[in-house]
Amino acid sequence: MSRPVLLFDSGIGGLTVLREARVLMPERSFVYVADDAGFPYGGWEEEALKARLLSLFKDLLHRFDPEVAVVACNTAFTLAGADLRAAFPGTVFVGTVPAIKPAAERTRSGLISVLATPGTVKRAYTRDLIQSFASQCHVQLVGSPKLASMAEAYIRGETLTDDDVRAEFSGCFQEREGARTDIVVLACTHYPFLVNVFRRLAPWPVDWLDPAEAIARQARRLVPALDRLKADSRPDRVVFTSDAPDFATRRLVQGFGLSPLV
């Protein structure tokens, strides 16, 4: 029996990564873990959240023995990625960090915005990425305290007002010396669920950089390919840390082909 790919997120945002990973690894089974009991991560103190992540992964890695663990959450990985790798050296981790390097390579105007949670915005890891890969660009960091929760509500079928959404991302659009922002990095895996709303409300067209495909490609590089489809008949599974997701969320993950772990 093959070992699964573990895909972890604070909520259901990592489903954007799961969608891409399944395309690239059709022979693999997946265990999707949503830390809905801890969601959203924005209000957590850093040390408390780091301790939570280390505790969760100690249990998850023991239970599932994954081929690779994909941390599909910028906030979690920029905070605890190094600690996870140090604590569990036998596990291969694929992390999620703001896509600042590809944004710097693509921009024509030199004006880039990073739309993220407040935790990702304030992280030294994010500043180091800017210094290493985008020092010749003007990078605007925009921390939204509400967008991850709004994206979860939206994908479950709830209605959002344009004004509420616009208030969370309008700071991404900058004009300097006749140039305009031309790339917005979506530095939270929840945000691609809202990208069509962003496009409709944006004051001018930009490239919305979704990290999901790049994360999935990195996982594919690290996961040995099997020469048969779905190496076992076990369905892809989902774990909610609350053990009590609401009906809309259960229906959503079922629509993604995920079965509750029993």
C-alpha positions as CSV (number, residue, x, y, z in Angstrom):
1,M,0.0,0.0,0.0
2,S,1.4,3.4,-1.0
3,R,1.9,6.2,1.5
4,P,-0.4,9.2,1.0
5,V,0.4,12.8,0.4
6,L,-0.6,14.9,3.4
7,L,-1.9,18.3,2.6
8,F,-2.4,20.7,5.5
9,D,-4.1,24.1,5.8
10,S,-5.8,26.2,8.4
11,G,-9.1,25.7,6.7
12,I,-10.3,24.9,3.2
13,G,-8.0,27.2,1.3
14,G,-5.6,24.4,0.6
15,L,-8.3,22.8,-1.6
16,T,-6.8,25.1,-4.3
17,V,-3.5,23.2,-4.0
18,L,-5.2,19.8,-3.8
19,R,-6.9,20.5,-7.1
20,E,-3.5,21.1,-8.8
21,A,-1.8,18.3,-7.0
22,R,-4.3,15.7,-8.1
23,V,-3.6,16.7,-11.7
24,L,0.1,16.2,-11.3
25,M,-0.1,13.1,-9.1
26,P,-3.1,11.1,-10.2
27,E,-1.6,7.8,-8.9
28,R,-1.4,9.1,-5.3
29,S,-3.9,9.2,-2.5
30,F,-4.3,12.3,-0.4
31,V,-5.2,13.1,3.2
32,Y,-6.4,16.7,3.5
33,V,-6.2,18.2,7.0
34,A,-8.1,21.4,7.8
35,D,-7.3,22.9,11.2
36,D,-10.7,24.4,11.5
37,A,-10.5,24.3,15.3
38,G,-7.6,26.8,15.1
39,F,-9.0,28.9,12.2
40,P,-8.3,31.7,11.6
41,Y,-4.6,31.9,12.4
42,G,-4.5,35.7,12.3
43,G,-5.5,36.1,16.0
44,W,-2.9,33.7,17.4
45,E,0.2,34.7,19.2
46,E,3.2,33.4,17.3
47,E,4.6,31.0,20.0
48,A,1.2,29.6,20.7
49,L,0.5,28.9,17.1
50,K,3.9,27.4,16.6
51,A,3.4,25.0,19.5
52,R,0.0,24.1,18.1
53,L,1.4,23.3,14.7
54,L,4.2,21.1,16.1
55,S,1.7,19.2,18.3
56,L,-0.7,18.7,15.3
57,F,2.0,17.4,13.0
58,K,3.4,15.1,15.6
59,D,0.0,13.4,15.7
60,L,-0.6,13.6,11.9
61,L,2.7,12.2,10.9
62,H,2.4,9.3,13.3
63,R,-1.2,8.5,12.1
64,F,-0.6,8.8,8.3
65,D,3.1,8.3,7.7
66,P,2.9,10.4,4.5
67,E,5.3,10.3,1.6
68,V,5.4,14.1,1.8
69,A,3.7,16.8,3.9
70,V,2.5,19.8,2.1
71,V,1.9,22.8,4.3
72,A,-0.5,24.8,2.1
73,C,-0.6,27.8,4.3
74,N,1.7,30.8,4.1
75,T,1.0,31.8,7.7
76,A,1.8,28.4,9.1
77,F,4.9,27.7,7.0
78,T,6.6,31.1,7.3
79,L,6.2,30.9,11.0
80,A,7.0,27.2,11.7
81,G,8.5,25.6,8.6
82,A,12.0,25.5,9.9
83,D,10.8,24.2,13.3
84,L,8.8,21.4,11.6
85,R,11.7,20.3,9.5
86,A,14.0,20.3,12.6
87,A,11.4,18.4,14.7
88,F,10.6,15.8,12.1
89,P,13.8,15.3,10.0
90,G,12.4,12.0,8.6
91,T,9.6,13.8,6.8
92,V,9.8,15.7,3.5
93,F,8.0,19.0,3.8
94,V,6.8,21.2,1.0
95,G,6.1,24.7,2.2
96,T,4.1,27.7,1.0
97,V,5.7,31.1,0.9
98,P,4.7,34.3,-0.8
99,A,5.5,34.1,-4.6
100,I,7.7,37.2,-4.5
101,K,10.5,35.8,-6.7
102,P,8.3,34.9,-9.7
103,A,6.4,38.2,-9.2
104,A,9.7,40.1,-9.4
105,E,10.7,38.2,-12.5
106,R,7.4,39.0,-14.3
107,T,6.7,42.6,-13.3
108,R,7.1,45.3,-16.0
109,S,6.2,48.3,-13.9
110,G,8.3,47.3,-10.9
111,L,5.3,47.7,-8.6
112,I,4.2,44.5,-6.8
113,S,1.7,44.0,-4.1
114,V,1.6,41.0,-1.7
115,L,-1.9,40.3,-0.4
116,A,-1.7,38.2,2.7
117,T,-2.8,37.7,6.3
118,P,-1.4,40.1,8.9
119,G,0.8,37.2,10.2
120,T,2.5,36.6,6.9
121,V,3.0,40.4,6.3
122,K,4.8,40.9,9.6
123,R,7.0,37.8,9.3
124,A,10.7,38.3,8.9
125,Y,10.6,35.4,6.3
126,T,8.5,37.6,4.0
127,R,10.9,40.6,4.4
128,D,13.9,38.3,3.6
129,L,12.2,37.2,0.4
130,I,11.7,40.8,-0.7
131,Q,15.3,41.6,0.1
132,S,16.6,38.5,-1.7
133,F,14.5,38.5,-4.9
134,A,12.7,41.9,-5.3
135,S,15.1,44.5,-4.0
136,Q,14.8,46.4,-7.3
137,C,11.0,46.5,-7.0
138,H,8.6,48.5,-4.9
139,V,6.7,45.8,-2.9
140,Q,3.5,46.8,-1.1
141,L,2.6,44.5,1.7
142,V,-1.2,44.4,2.3
143,G,-2.3,42.5,5.4
144,S,-6.0,41.6,5.4
145,P,-7.5,40.4,8.8
146,K,-10.7,39.2,7.2
147,L,-10.2,37.9,3.7
148,A,-9.4,34.3,4.6
149,S,-12.7,34.0,6.5
150,M,-14.5,35.8,3.7
151,A,-13.1,33.3,1.2
152,E,-14.3,30.4,3.3
153,A,-17.8,31.9,3.5
154,Y,-17.8,32.6,-0.2
155,I,-16.8,29.1,-1.3
156,R,-19.5,27.7,1.0
157,G,-22.1,29.8,-0.8
158,E,-22.5,32.8,1.4
159,T,-22.9,36.3,-0.1
160,L,-20.2,39.0,0.3
161,T,-20.8,42.6,-0.4
162,D,-18.5,44.3,-3.0
163,D,-17.6,47.1,-0.5
164,D,-16.5,44.6,2.1
165,V,-14.2,42.7,-0.3
166,R,-12.9,45.9,-1.8
167,A,-12.0,47.3,1.6
168,E,-9.7,44.3,2.2
169,F,-7.7,44.4,-1.0
170,S,-7.9,48.0,-2.3
171,G,-4.5,48.8,-0.8
172,C,-2.8,46.6,-3.4
173,F,-3.3,49.2,-6.1
174,Q,-0.5,51.7,-6.2
175,E,0.6,54.4,-8.6
176,R,4.1,55.9,-8.6
177,E,5.7,58.2,-11.1
178,G,3.3,57.2,-13.8
179,A,3.6,53.5,-13.2
180,R,0.9,51.2,-11.7
181,T,0.9,47.9,-9.8
182,D,0.8,45.1,-12.3
183,I,1.1,42.0,-10.2
184,V,-0.7,41.0,-7.0
185,V,0.7,38.0,-5.1
186,L,-2.0,36.0,-3.5
187,A,-0.1,35.0,-0.4
188,C,-2.8,32.9,1.2
189,T,-4.2,29.8,-0.4
190,H,-7.7,30.9,0.4
191,Y,-7.6,33.9,-1.8
192,P,-7.8,32.2,-5.2
193,F,-11.4,31.3,-4.4
194,L,-12.1,35.1,-4.6
195,V,-10.0,35.9,-7.6
196,N,-12.9,36.4,-10.0
197,V,-14.4,38.9,-7.5
198,F,-11.0,40.6,-7.3
199,R,-10.8,40.9,-11.0
200,R,-14.3,42.4,-11.2
201,L,-13.7,45.0,-8.5
202,A,-10.1,45.9,-9.4
203,P,-9.5,49.5,-10.6
204,W,-7.3,48.2,-13.4
205,P,-6.2,44.7,-14.7
206,V,-3.3,43.0,-12.9
207,D,-1.7,39.6,-12.9
208,W,-3.1,37.7,-9.8
209,L,-0.3,35.3,-8.9
210,D,-1.8,32.1,-7.5
211,P,0.8,29.8,-5.8
212,A,-1.2,26.6,-6.0
213,E,0.3,25.2,-9.2
214,A,3.9,25.9,-8.1
215,I,3.3,24.2,-4.7
216,A,1.9,21.2,-6.5
217,R,4.8,21.1,-8.9
218,Q,7.3,21.1,-6.1
219,A,5.5,18.2,-4.4
220,R,5.5,16.3,-7.6
221,R,9.3,16.7,-7.9
222,L,9.7,15.2,-4.4
223,V,7.2,12.4,-4.6
224,P,8.3,9.2,-6.4
225,A,6.0,8.5,-9.4
226,L,4.1,5.2,-9.4
227,D,3.4,3.4,-12.6
228,R,-0.2,2.8,-11.9
229,L,-3.2,5.0,-11.2
230,K,-4.4,5.2,-7.6
231,A,-2.1,2.6,-6.1
232,D,-4.8,1.4,-3.8
233,S,-8.6,1.7,-3.8
234,R,-8.7,3.9,-0.7
235,P,-10.5,7.2,-1.4
236,D,-8.9,10.6,-0.7
237,R,-9.7,11.5,2.9
238,V,-10.4,14.7,4.9
239,V,-9.7,15.4,8.6
240,F,-11.1,18.4,10.4
241,T,-9.4,19.1,13.7
242,S,-12.7,20.3,15.2
243,D,-14.4,16.9,14.3
244,A,-17.5,19.0,13.7
245,P,-17.5,20.9,10.4
246,D,-20.7,22.6,9.4
247,F,-23.0,21.1,6.7
248,A,-21.9,23.5,4.0
249,T,-18.2,22.6,4.6
250,R,-19.0,18.9,4.6
251,R,-20.8,19.3,1.3
252,L,-18.0,21.3,-0.2
253,V,-15.3,18.8,0.6
254,Q,-17.5,16.0,-0.7
255,G,-17.7,17.9,-3.9
256,F,-13.9,17.8,-4.0
257,G,-14.1,14.0,-3.7
258,L,-12.9,13.8,-0.1
259,S,-14.4,11.3,2.3
260,P,-14.5,11.9,6.1
261,L,-11.9,9.8,8.0
262,V,-13.7,7.2,10.1
